[in-house]
């Protein structure tokens, strides 16, 4: 009997089956992952959002697997070929690949050579020769020559028998599984440049002659190779034995196949014919099929890793420290077209816009400073947010001049990533928000708001346009979108949303809400004014009890009639707080924030059948710091004055920068020269680093040393190990085998520089 889906998932996640079963019931009932993770800990046994996302993913996969299993069983039963052993094997299949292997011999297919041969009566010939190698093939086949059935001569009879055997060999599920895993573990990916594409595909020159173990290939390299193939530059093949092996020598894979069907070269009449059949089956059918499968498997594994990297970077970016409710002036830099300026108030509302021309060709420097100073004074601005695109350092220099000349304004200048700002500016959402505003000025508004609250602004943009991915355009876009949407949903609900100031796109990401409900909330707010209590949300059209249950805990109402409405305490749990307040003898506002009093309480005293210990513990934490923001404290990087372009960099310089992207091979850091530098994984720390995200994340402010600069190729090698010597050859990373080091060194350019070593390791 097939184990239940709940038991299979429980085994994979190493949790109890009842935890999984309860969670599945909640999810099937319409509960969201953030809601279950935060407010149903007693039911799930405390599964966190990461476990819940994995559970949800596996639930979908296993349900699809079971549906396919039932369809296969029906198909084979209809053919009257379903034996007890086959049924048991199908029930034991725990993945789609194994299931399809078992179904392969019974899968309806076009008329094959084997099927035609069977119709011609050649099945007995094939079975006789396989069962008894002492038979002479030609003599035995002579009895099956029958022109009326399409068997013109002995050769045609043997060809038909061979077609039947090849199909038999190729559709043996156990054998296929063994060969597949052996090829995956032992095979090597070989890449060669397509003749005549050397110049056109120069960016793939590192892979013009490349060979590497298939199963050990990092995701970024696999995706690079596959992109090279898709662009017609590289030819990829899987090698399963040394190139110098004679063609006449049987491979280990052919020997496995021969052993499976008890075929051996013992000098008997049919031995050579059978071995030739196995060789033809392997080389012309099985290997070609497995090569396609394993290429696809490599791509899927690489895509999964790339999506994981993208999701992690997006999470870090969305949960970056907000500057908070401070009046901000956004500057979208430009040269000839000018710098677009937008001032927003502490809630992000647009106050004023302008365009200044401090840079060439106009060079209206002093007037630009004067105009910015007046705007800052007029609105009491505290921050200048500068987009990090073209002319950003020149504009940053303008901001520094403004700050020096007008210290009374108390301004602080911050460089902000503008990735995706142009996408937002030209979007239907931006047009609806600012119908009369020029597209370029909308970008300045977005830059200002990103500094105030990165999460609230970035949710307006398709996550794929934010630019923190690794080969993001090469991966399965549907899977990428689902993963990134899950990250956005988790981040929004982890922080919480002020229902009286949130935009419709931000509200859309709240647990239980959708685009229609978010629009209804905004429309209700615009018509009737700010919400004063969470209960008022039930008056919003189409927002019923179930939606309220899912969303209420993540929606905040600041300064409302009930102070709990500004916290993460769910309205369903207000009775627990009332019990705590009643015991204290004080009013609710006096209890909230009283750490000494709250720490003196025993959570078990307030737990009951409905609200268990985990919920009470969470409530007490929330009462201690109501509405606490899980994001870090806001701080900025200071770019070194006079370092504005690649030519200004010198090896040995120590600079401050902001991590813009983290990949499996290192981190990219913006040091203010319009070109991010690479801190290779081996230069992130003095200790061995397996995952760069364990050391840095997008948005971190870090100190780095310049190792080397390649102006022509626009490459900057950096290190976070500030005592590293400039020009010293990088040492191999711990855990690298001697063989892999030798391969890397033999294929890298002959150079002893740290730059060459870092980028060679990046490539390999």
N, C-alpha and C positions, 0 to 999 in steps of 0.2 A: 504494500500500500504506500502510495506517495505521501511523504510528510507534508503537513500543512504549510502554506506560505509563511504563516507566522513563525513556525518552528524553524524554517529554513533561514529566514531573516534574522531570527534571534541567534542562531548559530554563527552567522556571518558577523553580526555586530557584537557578539559575546554579551548578550543581555538575556533576560528571562523572556520566555515565550508569552507570558501574560502581559508583559510590558508592551510587546509588539502588537498583540491582539487588541489591547485597549487603545493604542495609538491609531491603528488601522480603522477602528470603529469611529474615532474622533474625526480622522481625515475624511473618511467616507461620508460622515455627517456634515461636511462642509467647513470644518474647523481649519484654520490656517496654521502653518508651521510656527510663526511667531506667537500666536495665541496659545497653542498647545505647549510650546517651550516655556512660556512665562506664567501661564495661569492654570495649567493642568498637570503640575508636577506630581501630585498625589496619584493621578490616574496613570501616568506614564512611568512612574518610578524615577522621575528626575532626568529623563533624556534631554540632552541639550539640542540647540538648533542644528548643529553639525550632524549629530546622530539622526535627527528627524529628517533632515534633507536626504541623507543617505538611505534611510528607511523608505521614504517616499519614492526615491528613484528605483530602489530594488523592488518595491511593491509593484510598480508599473512594469518593470522588466519581467518579473516572475509571473505576473498575470498574463502578459503577452505570451510567455513561454508555455504556460498551461493551456492557453487557447490554441496555440499551434500544436501542442501535443495531442489535444483532443481531435483536431482536424486531421492530423496524420494517422491517428488510430482509426478514425472513420474511413479514411481513404484506403488503408491497407485491408481493413475488415471487408470493405466492399469488393476488394479483389480476391477475397477468400484466402488470404495469405498470412493472416495474423496468428502466429503460433504463440503459445504461452511464454516461450523464451524471448521472442521478439517483443511481446507486450511488456515483459519485465524489464528488458533493456531500454525500451522507450520511456517507461516510468522512472528508470534510474538516471536518465539523461538530465544533467543539471545545468546545461547551457544550450543555446540555440545551435551552435556548431555541431555538437555531438548528436543532437536531435536530427539535424539535416543529414548527417553522415548515415544514420540508421535508415532514414527515409529514402536515401538515394537509389537503392535498387528497385524501389517500388514507386518512385515518382513518375507520373505520366510524362513521357518524353516523345519527341519526334522519332520517326522510324530510324533507328540506328543501323549500322552495319551488322551489329550483333543480332538485332531483332530480325533483320532480313535473313541472316544465316540460320537463325532458329526456325523461321518459317520455311526455309529450304531443307529442314530436317538434319542440320549439322550439329545440334546440341549433343547427341550421343557420341559423335566423333570427338568433340572437344573433351567430354568427360572421360572417354576411354584413354586418350593420350595423356591427360593429366593424371589419371589413376594408375597407368601402367607404362612406365618409360621404356619398357623392353619392346614395345610395339614399334614397328618401322612406320614412320608417319606417312610416306608416300603409298606404301602398300595398303595400309589401313584406310587411307583416304580414298583409294580407288573404288571401294565399294559404295561410296556416297556420290559418285559422279552421276548426275541426272540432269540432262539439258532441259527437260521439261520443267524442272524446278529452279532453273537458273544456275546450276552448277555444271559448268561446261567441261571442266577437266580437274585433275588432281590438285593443281595449284589453286584453283578457285575453291575447292573443298577445304584445303588447309588454310587459306586466307580467311574463309568464313569461320572455321574452328578457332583460329587465332583471335578474330574479332570478339567471339564469345568469351574466350578466356581473358582477354584484356579488360572487357567490361566487368567480368567477375572479379578480377584482381583489383580493379580501380574502385569497386563499390563495396569493398570489405571495410566495414566501419571501424573495427578494432585496428586493422592495419593502417588505415588512413590516419587515425588518431596518433598512432605511434610515429609514423613518418612525419606528420605535421610537427609534433613537438620536437623531434630530433632535428628537423631542418631549422626550426626556430632557435633552438639552443646552440646548434653547431654551424649554421649557415652564416655566410658573410655577404653584406651588401657591397656590390662593386659598382662604381660610377665611372663612366668615361664620357668625354666630350663628344658630341655628335660632329662628325667631320664637316668642316666649313663654318662651324658656329663659334670658333675660338674668340673672334673679335666681338661679335654680337653678345656673347654670353660671358664677357670678361668678369662680371661680378661673381660668377660661379667658378672662377679659375682655381680656387682651392680644392675643387672637387673634380677637376678634369681627369685625374688619376687617383681615385680614392677607394679604399677597401676597409671595411670595419665589421666587427661582429654584429649580427642583426639584432639579437636580443638586448645588447648593451648600448645601443645607439641612443644618445640623448634626444629628447623631443625636438629641440630647436634645430639640431643637425638633420634629423629625419625630415622635418618640414622643409628645410632648405633644399635638400636633395630632391624631394618630391616637387617642389616649386620649379627647380631646374629642369626636371623631366617635363612638367606641364608646359613650360615655355619653350620646349623643343631644343634645349641646350645640352641636357645630359641624357645618357642612356643608362638605365638602371637594370641590373640583373642580380640574382641571388646565386652565389657560388657555393657548391656543396662539397667540392673536393679540390685539391691543389690544381693549378692550371697545367702543371707539367705531367699530370696523370695521363697515361695513354688511353685513347678512346676505347681500346679493346678491353681495358681492365674494368671489371664490374665494380660499381660503387658499393659502399656499405648499405645504401638504401635498396639497391637491387638484391643484395644478399639477404636483407631482411625479408623482402618480398618472396624470395625463393624459399627461405626457411618456413615462412608462413604456409606455403602450399606444397612443402616437402619436395621441392625441385632441387636437384643437385647434379653436378657433372661427374658421372661415374662411368662414362664411356658407353652408356646404353643408347640405342638408336634414337629415342625421342628426346634425350637430354638437351642437346644443342638447340633443337627446335623450341623446346619449352623455355630455355634460358633466354633465347632471342625474343620470345614473346614477352617475357618479363622485362627485358631491357627496353623494348619498344613501348610497353605499358608505362614504365617509369619515365622515360625521356620524352615521349610524345604526348603523354596524357597526364599522369599523376603529378609529375614535377611542375609542369606548366600550370596545372590547376592550383597546386599548393603555392607556387610562386605568386600567383595573383592573390590568393587568400592571405598570405603572409605580408605582402605589400599593403594590403588593406588593413591587416591587423596592426602593422607598424604605424600606419597612418592614424588609425583609431586611437592607439595608445599615445602617440605623439599629440594628437588633437586633445585628448583628455587631459594630458599634462599641461598643454598650452592654455586650455580653458581654466584649469586650476590656477595657473600663474596669473592669468588675466583677472580671475575672480578675486584672488588675494590682493592684487594691486588695487583693484577697484574698491574693495572693502577699506583698504588703508586710506585711499584718497577720499572716499565718502566720509570716513570717520576722522578726517584730519581736523586739527584744532580750529575752531571758529574764532574769529576776532570778536564776535559778539555784536551787541546792539550799539554800534558806534557809527556816527555819520561818516560816510566814506565817499571819496572822489575816485572814480575809475578812469584810468587813462589807457586807451587802446592806441599803442604807438604806430606811427607811420612817418615816412619821410616826405615825399612829394605831396601826398594827399593830406598831410597834417596829422596831428594827434587828436583823436576824438576824446572828448571829456564828458563825463556824466557824474553828477552829484546825487547821492541817494541818502534818505534819512535813516535813522537807526532801525527802521523796520524794512528797509529796502525800497521804499517808495521813491520814485524819481522826482527830483526837485528841480534840476536845471541841466541843460546840455550846452556844449560849445565845441568849437574846433579851433585849435591853435596851431601855429606854424613855426616852431622853434628851430627846425632843422633845415638843411639845404633842400630846395634852392632858396627859400625865402629868408631863413636864418633870423626870424623875428623873435630872438631870444628874450630880450628884456620885456617886451610887451606880453609874451607868453607867461613869464613869471608873474607879472603884475596882474594879469587876468586870473591866473590860478589863485593868487593870494586873495584877491577880492572875493572869489567864489568861496574859498575856504572860510574866510571871515564871515561872509554873509550867512553861511549855513552852519558855522561852528564845527567844521569838519575836523576829524581827528586822524584819519588815515588816508593815504594815497595808495591805491591799488594799481600796479603797472603790469600790463600784459607782457608776457615774456617772448613775444614774437619779434618781427623785424623792427629795428630801431629801439628795442627795449632798453639797451644800455645807454644809448644817447638820451632817452627819455628819463631814465633813472638819474642820469647826471643833472638833468633839468630839475628833477624833484629835489635832489640834494642841494642844488643852488637855492631853490625856493626855501628849503628848511633853514639854510644858513642865513639867508637874507631876512627871513621873517621868523625868528625864534619864538616870538610872542604867540604864533599860531599853534605851537605845540604839535606839529604834524609828525607822523611816522610814515616812512615810505616802505612798501612791501612789494616784492615781485610775485606775481600770481600766474599760474599756468593758464593759458588761454586756449588749451586744446578743446575743440568742440564749440568754442564761442561763436565761430562763424556759422556753424550748423544751427545753433539756437537762433542767431540773429535773423537768418533767412527762413525760419520755421513758421508754420501757421500759428503756433502758440505765441511766438514773439509778436507777430503781426496783430493778433487779437489783443495782446497786452499793451502794445504801443502802436496803434494803427497809423498815427500821423508822424511817427519818428523814422528817420532815415535808418536803413539797415546797419550802416557802419556805427551809428551812435548806440544802437541796441547792444552791440558788442561791448561797449564801454560800461553800460549798465550791468551786463552780466559779469564782467570782470570785478566791478565793485561789490556786487552781491556775493560773488564767490569768496571774497575775503571775509565778509561778514558771517556767512554760513555756507561752507562748501556743499554740504549735503542738500540743503534746500534748493540751491541753484543747479547743481549737477543732475538732480533727478529730472530736470526739464529736457535733458539731452539723452539721445540714444546712447546707452553705455558703450557701444562699440565705437562711438565717435570721440570718446574721451582720450583715447590714445595711450593706454597703459598696458597694451597687450603684447604678445609675442607671436608673430606670424598669424595675427587674428583673422586676416582675410583668407587664410588657407584652411581654416578649420570649419567643421560643420556648423553653419550659421544658426540652425535651429537649436542645436545643443548649446551653443555659445549664448544665444539669447535667453534660453531658459535658466542657465547657470547665473548669468549676470542679473536677470530679473530677480532671482532668489536672493542674491547678494544685496541688491537695492532694497528689497522688501525687508530683509533682516536688519539692515543698517537703519532704515527709517524708523522701524518699530523699536529698535534698541534705544534710540535717542528720544523718541516721542515727538509729537507734533502739536504746536499751539493752534488749536482749531480756529482761533479768531484772526490769525495772521497768515496762515499757511495758504499757499497757492493750490489751485486745483491739481496740478501734476504731483505735488507733494502729498496731498490728501489721497490721491489715487493709489499710492503705494502703501497706505495704511491697511492693516489687517482687516479683511472683510469688506473693504470699499472697492469701488471700481470707478471708471471715468464718469459714468452717469451720476452715481451717488456723490462723488467729489464735486461735480458741477452743481448738483442740487444744494449741497452744503454751502458753497460759495454764494449761490443765488439767494438762499435763505438769509445768509449773513448780510448780504448787500441790502436786502429788502427790510429786514427787521432789526438789524444792528447786531452787535456782538452777543455771542452766547453767554449766558450768565451761569448756567449749570449744565452738567453732562446730560441730565434728563431732558433738556430742551432739544437735544439732537433727535429725539423720537418724533419731533414735529416736522422734521425734514421729510419731504415727499419720498416715498419708497424705502425709507430707512426703518426697517422693521426690527422686531425683538432679536432675531438671530444675528442680524448685522450689528446691532447695538452691542450685543454680547461680544462679538469678535473685535470690534473697533474701540469701544469706550475706554479701555485701559490704556490705549496708546495715544488718545487724544487728550490734550491738556487745556484747561481753562484757567488762566492765570487771573488772580484777584477776583474770582467768582464768589458766589454765595456760600459755597462749601470749599474750605481749603483743600480737602482731599481731591477735588477735581483738578488741581494743579499737579497731582502726583501720579505715580504709576500704580497706585492701589486701585484695583478694579471695583466699580460700584457694587458688584455682587458681594464684595468682602467688606463693605463699610460697617456692617454689624460687628465685625471683629474689632475694628478701631473704636467703635462706640463702647464696646465692652472694656477695652483698655482705658478709655477716657473716663468711664464711670468709676473704675477702680481708683483712678488717680485723684478724683474729686476736683479736677480742674476742667476748663473748657478745652476744646480740641486745639485751638491755636496755641495754647500754652504747652500742650504736650508735644506738638510737632517741633522737631529740632532740639528737644531737650535730651541730649545724648546721655547724660548721667542717669536720668530717670529711665530711659528706654533700655539702657544696658543692664539696669538692675532687674528687669522683668524676665520671667521664665517663659519662653515661648510655649512650652507644653501646657501651661496653665490656661492658654487661650485657644488651644486646638480642640476641635470636635470632629464629628463624623464628616461634616461637609468641608471644613477647612482644616487640613492636616498641618503637621509641623512645618513642612517646607514652605507652605503659603504664609503661615504666621511669621516665620523667620524673614521672609521677603518683605512682609508688611512692616515689621519693626525696622528693617534697614531703610525702607523708603520713608518712614516717619522721621528717622534720624536726619536724612538728607533728601527731603522731598523734591521730586523732579530733577534729581542729579543727572548731569550730562556725563555719559561714559567717555566722551572724547577728551584728549589731552589738553593741557594748558597751551594757549596760543603763544608762539614765539617766532621770530623771523631770522632769516639768514642775512648776513651783511656781506655783499660782494665787495671785493677789494677795489679801491679806487685806482683808476689807471689801467685796469685789466678788463678790456672790453672786447677783444677779438683774439683769434688764435695766435696772431703774431705777437701779442702782448705776453703770452705765456712763456715761462722759462722753467726748465727742469729744476726741481728742488723747491719751487714755490709752495707754500702752504696756504690754502685757501679755504673759505667756508662756502658751502653749497647746499643745494636742496636735492634730495633723491627724487628723480622724476619717474623712474621705472625700475622694476626688479625682475630679472629673468633667472633662469636656472644656471646661467654661467656668470652672473655678477649683477652689479647695479650701475645704472646710469645716473650721473650727477650733473645738475645745472650749476656751473660756476660763473655764469654771467658773460659768456663769450659767444652766445648764439649757437653753440655746438656742445651737446652733453658729452662729458668724459665718461670712460668706462673704468669702474673699479672691478677688476676681475675677481672671481670668487676666491682665488688664492690670496688676494690682497685685502680682503675685507677684515680679517682678524689674524692675530698671531696663532690662534688655535685652528684646528681643522674645521672647516665649514661644509656641511653637507647641503644645507638649504640656505641660500642667501637671505631669505625672508626671516630667518631666525636671528639675523644680525641687524638688518635695516628694512625699512618699508617706505613706500612712496610717501613723500611729504616730510620725511625726517630731515632735520638740519644736521649736517655732518662736516667734519674737518678732513681735508684730503691733502695729499702732497702730489704734485705733478711729477710723473716719472719721465714721460717723453711726449713730444708733440710732433705729429706728422701733418704739416699744414696742407700738403698736396692732397692727401687722402682724407683730410678733415677728421683725424683721429687723435684722441687725447687719452693717454694711459695714466690712470690715477691710482693711488693707494690710500687706504685708511690706516695703514701701519706707518705712522709718521716717522719712524726711525729707519725705514727702508732706504737703502742707498740708491741714488740715481745712477742708472746705467748698469747696475748689477743684474746678472742673469737670475731670473726667477727660479726658485727651486720647485721641483715637482711637488704636486699636492700629495698629502698623505693618502694612502690607499690606492695609488696608481701602481699598476704592475710594471715590472721592468719591460715587458713586451709592449705595453701600451705607450710607455715613455719612449721606447726606441722607435715605435711607429710614428709618434708625434714629431720626434726630433728629425727623423729621416725625411719626412715630407715637408718640414718647415723650411723657410728661407735660411740660408747660412748667415745668421746674425746672432750676436751675443747680447743684444740690447734687451732691456726689460720690456720695451714696447713690442718687439718682435715676439718675445716669449709669451707675453700676455695675449696678443692677438692670434698667435699660432695656436695657443691652447683654446682660445675662443672658437677658432675654426674647427679644430679637431675634436 
